[in-house]
Amino acid sequence: MVNIICALITAAATIICAVVAAQENKLLKAKRQEENLAKKRTEEARLQMQMIAANSDLTVGIALALQSGRANGEVEKGLAAVKSANSKYTKFLEDLALDTINQKEESQ
């Protein structure tokens, strides 16, 4: 009878440890996902600020060109900045989409 009680206590302790470990793993996974999401948000905000700055450069270049009555190097610089910012943002969105697809495949 004592052996049975000891076995039950051991089994209960093992089950409790497994449940605690599973909960800990869920919490760690959620924390990692939150950290990754925060990194992605930071990267997106940085890229959006870069796009705003490029748009501002282009606007200034256009204004200067209109003021002088001819296209100048400022317009080309502004266009190059806009193209660069757009391509970086597009790459970011593509990477984000691929990450989302990979996460869905891993969870299945």
C-alpha positions in Angstrom: 0.0 0.0 0.0 2.9 2.4 0.8 4.4 1.6 -2.5 1.2 2.6 -4.3 1.0 5.9 -2.4 4.6 6.7 -3.2 4.0 5.9 -6.9 1.0 8.2 -6.9 2.8 11.0 -5.3 5.7 10.6 -7.7 3.3 10.5 -10.7 1.5 13.6 -9.4 4.8 15.5 -9.0 5.9 14.5 -12.5 2.6 15.7 -14.0 2.8 19.0 -12.1 6.4 19.6 -13.3 5.4 18.9 -16.9 2.5 21.4 -16.6 4.7 24.0 -15.1 7.4 23.5 -17.8 4.7 23.7 -20.6 3.4 27.0 -19.2 7.0 28.4 -19.0 7.6 27.4 -22.6 4.4 29.2 -23.7 5.4 32.3 -21.8 8.9 32.3 -23.3 7.4 31.8 -26.8 5.0 34.7 -26.3 7.8 36.9 -25.0 10.0 36.1 -28.1 7.0 36.9 -30.4 6.5 40.2 -28.7 10.2 41.1 -29.0 10.2 40.2 -32.7 7.1 42.3 -33.3 8.6 45.2 -31.5 11.7 45.0 -33.7 9.6 44.9 -36.8 7.6 47.9 -35.6 10.8 49.8 -35.0 12.2 48.9 -38.4 8.9 49.9 -40.1 8.9 53.3 -38.2 12.5 53.9 -39.3 11.7 53.1 -42.9 8.6 55.4 -42.8 10.7 58.2 -41.5 13.2 57.6 -44.3 10.3 57.8 -46.8 9.1 61.0 -45.3 12.5 62.5 -45.5 12.9 61.4 -49.1 9.6 62.9 -50.0 10.6 66.1 -48.3 13.8 66.2 -50.3 11.9 65.7 -53.5 9.4 68.4 -52.6 12.2 70.9 -51.9 13.9 69.9 -55.2 10.7 70.5 -57.2 10.2 73.8 -55.5 13.7 74.9 -56.3 13.3 73.8 -59.9 10.0 75.6 -60.2 11.6 78.7 -58.7 14.5 78.7 -61.1 12.4 77.7 -64.0 14.5 74.6 -64.8 15.2 71.1 -63.5 18.2 70.8 -61.3 20.2 68.2 -59.4 18.0 68.5 -56.4 15.1 66.9 -58.2 17.3 63.9 -59.3 18.6 63.6 -55.7 15.0 63.7 -54.4 13.9 61.1 -56.9 16.8 58.8 -56.1 16.0 59.1 -52.4 12.4 58.3 -52.9 13.2 55.3 -55.1 15.7 54.0 -52.5 13.3 54.4 -49.6 10.5 52.8 -51.6 12.6 49.8 -52.5 13.7 49.4 -48.9 10.2 49.6 -47.7 9.0 47.1 -50.3 11.7 44.7 -49.3 10.7 45.1 -45.6 7.1 44.3 -46.5 8.1 41.2 -48.6 10.3 40.0 -45.7 7.4 40.5 -43.3 5.0 38.5 -45.5 7.6 35.7 -45.8 8.0 35.6 -42.0 4.2 35.5 -41.6 3.9 32.6 -44.1 6.8 30.7 -42.4 5.2 31.2 -38.9 1.9 29.8 -40.2 3.6 26.8 -41.7 5.5 26.1 -38.5 2.4 26.3 -36.4 0.6 23.7 -38.6 
